[in-house]
Amino acid sequence: MFARQTQKLGILALSLALAAGAGCGSDSDSTTDPANDVVQDTSKKDAQSNDQADPDWAADTMEPDSETPFVPVEPHVEEADPYTIVWLAGTPYEMGKQHGELLHDVVGDAMDFVKADPMMSKIPQMAEAMGIIKLAKENSYDDLLEECQGLVDATSDVGFSMEYCLALNFGDVMLEFIEVGMPGQEFPAPGCSGVIARDDATPDGILRHTRNLDWGSMDISIIHQHPVIFVRQPEGGIPHVYVGFPLNLSPYTGMNMAGISVGSHEAEPLSKAQLSKKGRSHVQMVGQILKNSKSLVEAEAFLRSQQHMSTEMLVVADGPNNDGAVFEMTGQAMEARRLENNVVWATNHFTHPDMTALHQPPGTGSFMRFQRFSQLVPPDGKDSIWGELDQAGLARVMRDRVDSSTGELISDEELEAMDWDNDIGIGSNGPMHFVVFEPENHLFWVAAGKLPIHRQPYRCFSLAQLLGIDGKECPGDIAPEND
């Protein structure tokens, strides 16, 4: 990412810097109208409603012998330095309004940050002119639109609007639509990384899923200052957690009480042929999976039932069923990569043989991170720690900053001069947060906040305990790295 982020970038970098473009996304400064001129239209419709809430989720996933109904924790905020934990409950509109009320001052700070930048302040007008807002209104899930409305109703007094909310929570589609309309332009390469490990790849046989959300060397200081854990208790749906930041309604990183965890990874379309003007945002799909899916099988069936709009990968782990997959997707195709030798990993390019021709060739950063995983994660890797991939082992992998081609470890002093983004290492690619999930036991570890992230401890949380439910105790935090 670092080598390609040398210019002042426009609306998409701005939306990313505010809070929520595409997970690990890219950007442009064009006023081309991508909604009308760039992408294909298709007639394929969703085969499944987005709001198939399951009132019996608790009986199946939490306390099968209990007749006591789940009682949501009252909406409130707690501080667990450096994290703000926000409990939300109810209908989508109610959760959006609670979000805005509970984080009102932080949203105000974010909007002050936006208003101070002459380009960033033009996001709504530019997105409207490009046709992005119209596309977002037509293709977003109903519950996302309702949640946006609640958030706007609580924060309009500080300048937040429906146009901002739609642009920010439709960012994965927005980025790609604009990018394909800008031939010859340089765009920052995406930068997320993820691994699933289980059985004899681990010392204890427990399936875990780890991911780094990377955002590049742009100024996202306001996000680093406000890492947020959202404990979401949707009416009629499965309680779940988003690891994110204020205004993050469409998640990039999350886990539910059914034992499903998900991380999104942006990819680059080969051409407009891989996009669609009808369908759904992938990061919005992540929210639907966390709300409704109780197994990998259900999550995959949901993804295959939807019309997709852009290129993306979702890494999905299923703790109770000891399974997981990397789903590689465009607006026209989808394939899954399964675990081999009880591991699977992903960066930001397709490797399934039926998908590699459908996106741009991998950038240096994505390729080098993928190559480094191949050295660390499988049993035949030259630096393999296969068999040691518990939460600490996975943290070690995700903090890794070794150049896979030379074996050299970059120093913190060199990284700081590059805004912590050298477009090479797994742990040095402009990170926003590092997370390890143990979904069967509803545990997760988060490293975020102060840079450099690779020097921060991974703090342990129990989603069950955050929900007031008996669950496995956290075994402890993962200590900071000191090499």
N, C-alpha and C positions, 0 to 999 in steps of 0.2 A: 504494500500500500504506500509506503513512504515515498518511493521514487516517483510515484505518479501524482502525488498530492502537492504540487508546487505552485498551483495557480489558485486565484480566488475563485471559488465555485459558487454557483447560484442557488436556486430555490431548493434543490434537494439537499445540498450540504447544510443549508439553513434549517430545513426541517429536521434533519438529523441532529444538528447541534441543539435545537430546542428540546426534542425528546424522542421522536419516534418516526424515523423514516423506515426503510427496510432494514431488517436485522442484518448487520454487516453490509450495508448497502452502498450504492454509488450515486453520483450526482452530475448536474449539468447547469449551464447558465443560459440556456436557450429559451426563446419564447415560441418555438415551434409548437403547433397544435397536434400533439401525438394522438389524442383521442379520435381525431377525425382523419388524420393523414397517414398514420403509421401502421396501425395494427389491424389484424383481420377481424372480421365479425364472424361469429359462428352461431348456429341455432341450437346447439346442445344445451339442455336445461339440467338443473340439479335433479337427481333421482331421489333425493332424500331431503326432507325439511331440515332446516338448521336448528330448530328448537324441539328436539325430541327428548324432552326432559324425562327422567326416570324417577318416579317418587319412591321406588323400592331400592334405590342404590344402597342405602345403609344396611338393609337386610342382607344384601349380597356381598358387600365389601368391607363392612366395619365390625358389626357386632351381630353375627348371625343368630345367636341364641338370646338376644335381647329384644324385648317388646317395647322398650323405651324409645320413643321417637327422638331423632336428632333435634336438639334445640340450638339454633345459631347463637354464636357469641354476639353480643350487642356491638354495633359499629363504634369503633373508637380508635385512638392512636396511642402507641407506646414507642418509646425510644430504647433501642438496644445498640448503643454506639458502635459503629457509625450508621446503623440501619434504623430507618423509620418503619415500624410495622403498622399496617393499616388493615383493620377488620371491616369488611363490607358485607351486607346481607340484604336479601330481598329480591325485588324485580330488577331488571336491567336499569330502568329509570331511577329507582331508588338507590342502587349501588353507584350510578353515575353521580347523583346529587350528593351522596355521602362522600364520595371521592373528592368532589369539589369543595364541600364544606370543611372536611377534615384537613385537607391540604391547601386551603384557600390562600394562606400566606405564601406558601411555596409556589403555587401557580402564579400568584402576583409577582414574585421574584422572577419567574420564568418569563412572564410577559414584559416586565421591565427590561430583561435581557434582550428580548426580541425587539422591543420598540427602540432600543438604543442603536440598533443596527439598521441602516437605511435600506438594505436589501432584504434582511430577514423580516422586517415589518411588512413587506409586500407579499408574503406567502399567500394569503387568501386571494388577493386580486390576481396574482400570477397563476395560481392553480385554477381559479375560475376561468381565466382567459384561455388556458390550455385545454379546457374541457375535463380536467381531472375531477373537479367537484361533482359535475354531472355524472361521470362514470361511477364515482364513489357512492353517490346517492342511489343509483340504479342497481349497484352490484353488492352493496354491503348487506350483511345479515341484519334482520329486523332488530335483534336484540342489541347489536352494536349501535345502530341508529338511535335506539331508545336510551342506551347508556350515554351516548354522546349528548343527547338532549338534556339529560339530568345533569351531566357535568357542566354544560354550557349555562343552564339555568342557575347554577351555583356560583359561576365564575365570570359571567358576562360583565360584572361591575369592574373587573380588572382587565377587561379587553379580550377575554377568550371567547371564541365564536364557533358556530357549527362548521364554518369553513375551515378553521384551524383544526378542529377535531377530526374532520373527514380526511383532510390532507395528511395528518399525522398518523392516522390509523388505517390508511390505504397506501402506505408508503412503499411497500414491496412492489406493488403494481405501478405506482407513479414513477418510481425510479427507472424501471425498465422501459416503460412507454416513452419516456423522454429520451433515454439513452439511444434507443434504436432510431430515433429521429435526428440524431446528431452525428452523421458520418464524419470521420476524421478527427473527432474530438477525443481528448484524453480523459479517462474517467478513473477514479480510484478503485483499485481492486478490492473486492470484499474480503473479509477476514475472519470467519468463525471456524471453530474446530470442535469436534466431538468424538467420543469413544463410548462403546458399550462393551462391558466385560462380564463374564459369568463363569460358573463351574470351575474347572481346573485352571482357568486364566487368573483366578483369584486365590488367595490363601484360605478363604473360608467358604467358597462356593456361592456366595451371595452375588446376585446380579446388581451391577451399578452402572450408572450413566453419567458421564461428565461432559460439560461443554464450556467453552470460552466464548463470550459475546464480545467481538472486537469492532471498534468503530473508527479506527484510523487516527491520524495526527491532527485532525481539525479540533477546534476549541469546543470541547464538550464538558468544560469545567463545571457548569451548573448541574450536569448529570452526576459527575463524580461527587459533587457536594451533597447530593440527595439520593443515595441508593434506597430503594423502597421495596419492602416485601408486602405484597397484597394478599391477605387471607380472604378469599372470596367464597361466599356462601350463597349461591344463587338459588332462588326459589324454584323447587322442583328439580334441581340439578345436583351434580356431585361437587361438594366443596373442594376447592383447589387453591393452589398458591401460584402467583406470578412473581418472579424475581425481576424487578425492573426499576422504574423511575416514575416521577409524577407525570400524569396524562397518558400513561401506558395502558390503554384499553385493549390493544391487540398484542398478545404476548409473544415474546421470542423465546422465553425460558419458563417452564412451569411443570407442576406435578399435581396429580389429583389423589383423592382418598381411595380411589379404586386401584392405585398402584401404577398409574401410567405417568411417564415423564416425557416431555417433548422439548426439543431445541430446534430452532429454524436456522438454515444456512442459505444465504443468498447465492445465486449462480447467475451467469451472464447469458442471455439469449444469443443464439447464432444470428438470428434475423427476426424480422417482424412475423415470419411464418410460425414462430413458436409462441406467439402471443395471441390473446383473444380479447375482444371487447365485451364479451359476455362471460360471466362466471363469478368467481370468488377470489378474494385475497387469501394468500396462504397463511399470513400471520393471523388473520381472522379465523381461518380454519383451525389453527392451534387452539384458539379460545374455545371453539366448538368441541374439539376433542377432549379438552380438559373438563368441560362442563358435562359431557354426555357419554364418553367412551369408557368402558370397563375392562377392555382387553385390547391387545394388539390387533386381533381379528376384527373387532368392531372399529377400531381406528382406521385400519386399512380399508374396510368396506366403506366407511364414510368418505375417505379420500377418493376412492374409485368412483363414488357416486356423484362427485362434484364436478362441475365444469371449472377448469383451472384457467387463470388469466396470464400467468407469468412463469418464469423459471425459478425453481427453488428446490431445496432439499429439506426434508424434515427427518430428524433422527428421533425415533419413538422407541421407548423401552417399556416393557410390561413385567414388573417385578413378580406378581403372583404367579404368572405363567412362565416365568424364566425365559423370556424371549425379547427380541427387539429387531429393528430393521432400519435401514436408511432408504427413504423414499425419494427418488429422483423424479422431478416433475417439470413439464412445460405446459403451455396452454393446449397442447395437442397430444401429449404422451405421458406415461407414468410407468416406472419400473421400480422394483425393490431389490436392495442388496441385503442378504441375510448374514448372520454370524458364521464365520469360518474359524475353526480352532477356538471357538467360543469368544471371539472378538469381532468387532466391526468398527470402522472409523470413517470420518468424513471431514472434508475441509470445504472448498467452494467450487468444486468442479465435478462433473459426472464421471463415473468410472464403470457403470453398468454397460456392457457391450452394445446394448440396443439404444443407449442414450448419449454416448460420447459424441456422436455426429450432430447432436441437436443443440449444442451450446458452443460458446466461444472456447477456443483452446485455453487451458488453464494458465492463469498468470503465474509469474515466478513465485509469489508468496504462497498461493494455494498449492502449487506443485511441491514446493519445498517443505511445507508443513505436512502434506500427505506423505512425502518421502520419509520425513523424520518419524512419523507414526509407524511406518513400516520397519523402521530400525528399532523402535521401542516396544511395540505392542504385540506383534505375533511371536510365536515361539522361536522362529528362525531369524529374527532380527539381530543385527550385529551388536546392538546395545540392549537387547531384549530384557524387560522385567516381567514378561509373561509369567503368570503364576503368583505375582506379587501385586496384582491390580485391585487392591482394596481401596478404600477412600484415600489413604495416604499415598499409595502407589499411583493412583490416578492423578492426584494433585501434583505429584512429582512429574508425571508426564506433561500435564497441562502448564506447568511453570517452566518447562524446558525451553531454553533459548539457544540451543546449539544449531549452527548452520549444518544442515544435513549433507551438504556437498563437501565441506572442508573439515567438519568435526570441531570447529572453533566455537568457543563460548564468548558471546559479546558481553562487555562489561556494562554495569549500570551507568557509568559515566558516559560511555558512547551512546547508550540508548536514550539517556536524558537529552542529549544533544539532538536526537532525532524525534523528540516528542514521544518517546517510548514506543516507536513504531519503525522497525527496520525491515518489515515485509519479508522476514525470513523465519524467525523462530515461532514455535507454537505459543509461547508465553510472551512474545514481544511484538505483537502485531496490532498495537493500538487498542489494548484491552479495556473493556468497560466492566465486565464482571466474569468471575470464574465460579462455576457451581458443580458440585458432585451430588447426584441423587442416589438414594437407596430406596427405590420406590415401594418395594414390598413392605418395608417397615416405616414408610412415610417420613424418612429422614432426609435432610438435605444440608449441605455445607456451602457457605457463600463466602467468597472473597471479593470485596469491592471497596469503593471509597477512595482513599488516598492513594496516589500513584507513588511508586510502581505497584501494580496489583500483585505481581509475583512475590513481593516481599510482605504481603498482608497474610494474616492467618485466615484460614477457612473456618468461619464460625458455624457451629452445628445448631440446627433447629429441628424440632419434631412437629410436623404438620398436625398430627393427632393432638398433641398437647396444646398447640396454638388454637385448636378447635374445642378445647376442654374435654377431650376424649382420652381415655387411658390408651397408652401406646408405648412402644419401645423407647427407653431413655436414650438420649444422646450419649454416645460413648466418649465424647470429648471433641474439642476443636482440633483442627489440623494445624500444627505449629507453623510459624513463618519460616520461609526458606532462608538459610544462612550458608552460602557457599563461598 
